[in-house]
């Protein structure tokens, strides 16, 4: 049986937390009124009120993950949005009438994560270049 590498696990956990931060931090910066939600109004506001800051934060998160994280950049980028389907499922259990279009929502999360995927590849490229020049 293969054991999980702790540094890889930490990288993916960090990616998920950076993704949540990338979505909710613009809510605090732009300070709009929170949307109503069964359990997570801050996350709903961040997703539905997504701004350019969200994508900037996702790209920066991806770059950090590519530079410092272990694992494939594509998977690290996808991991930035990994908690959002779980949050949606928990809210659907709590309130079955919420998230009526969940399949579209989950696909949207995949598309949103592409900005972090891009950033992760940039970060990995920068990491490779810095190793070659001895930094």
Helices and strands as residue ranges (DSSP letters): H 6-30, H 41-48, H 52-68, H 73-79, H 82-94, H 102-132
